[in-house]
Amino acid sequence: ANTAPQIPAQLESARESGWINAAELAILNQSYALMWRLQSAARLLTGEVLDLDVVGQGGNEFLLRETGAADADALATELQSVSHLAGDVVDAALGRHP
């Protein structure tokens, strides 16, 4: 079952119920959107673990187009940043609501 369309609505429900605030919702939506675009593009390129060396220049260009990143380093930096921010939001929400 494809749960992708449900994720933003579920995140909005978390905001409506007070688990997260609007700024935290924005962080989680941003993180989700980037990771979904990357995962979707990677699945089109390979059924295996994504290896940028294996998918070649065309595959790399496709990934960058789909994610909006300027280059592979920028994509890696953005992924690291949004995943840390999302993790901080989840930790904070769980700390507020045991």
Salt bridges, closest charged atoms under 4 A:
GLU12 OE2 - ARG15 NH2 2.45
GLU24 OE1 - ARG96 NH2 2.82
